[in-house]
Amino acid sequence: MALDRDPGILNGWALMIHPDAAMPPTVAGHQPEGVGPGPIDSLRIDFDRPMNPLSFAVADDVVSFVGPQGPIVVSGFAWLDPQSLEISFAPQSAPGAYSLVLAPGVLGESGAVLDQDGDSRPGEIPDDLYTAGFTIVDTLGTLSFAEQSHLDLSEGDVWLYFETSRQGVLTVQANYQVGEGGVDL
């Protein structure tokens, strides 16, 4: 197929976007996050690109780590892969909010420090600090039930009623087979 080479006609175009290795890295997220039951004994920090694993030091890069009972001591760390750092600590079970603040000094492979706010001025404090938060709640229990061959689901909805005066998390596990299909909750 011959292309028209007339300089006044655009025959096609393509836009390819590649992460610029020279751009400063950022934290893409962390686990655990949100609300869940304890105990929790580690926090995974995920970066948007490969990092220099030799650039992380607990004493320099963990600004603070606190929970409902006060400061928490970091006991160790390990790089799970070039983009994921796992920070370890004693198992935490006390209900409440937990917050780890990471300094922007962790280096990407290119040698750039974090630019968490994306303003092209990496390493600013407090702008480029990253806060990894999660909340531990009491577990109310797990509700599960066995197969009920006499249960006729064609007659309508199945309702489960659970009452408690405690705040916490309730996990419901169920597997229903309806005709030839199935529904997993």
Secondary structure as GFF3:
##gff-version 3
##sequence-region A 1 185
A	DSSP	beta_strand	27	31	.	.	.	ID=ss1
A	DSSP	beta_strand	34	37	.	.	.	ID=ss2
A	DSSP	beta_strand	40	47	.	.	.	ID=ss3
A	DSSP	three_ten_helix	53	55	.	.	.	ID=ss4
A	DSSP	alpha_helix	58	61	.	.	.	ID=ss5
A	DSSP	beta_strand	62	67	.	.	.	ID=ss6
A	DSSP	beta_strand	70	71	.	.	.	ID=ss7
A	DSSP	beta_strand	74	81	.	.	.	ID=ss8
A	DSSP	beta_strand	84	92	.	.	.	ID=ss9
A	DSSP	beta_strand	96	102	.	.	.	ID=ss10
A	DSSP	beta_strand	130	137	.	.	.	ID=ss11
A	DSSP	beta_strand	139	144	.	.	.	ID=ss12
A	DSSP	three_ten_helix	153	155	.	.	.	ID=ss13
A	DSSP	beta_strand	169	173	.	.	.	ID=ss14
A	DSSP	beta_strand	175	178	.	.	.	ID=ss15
A	DSSP	beta_strand	181	184	.	.	.	ID=ss16
###
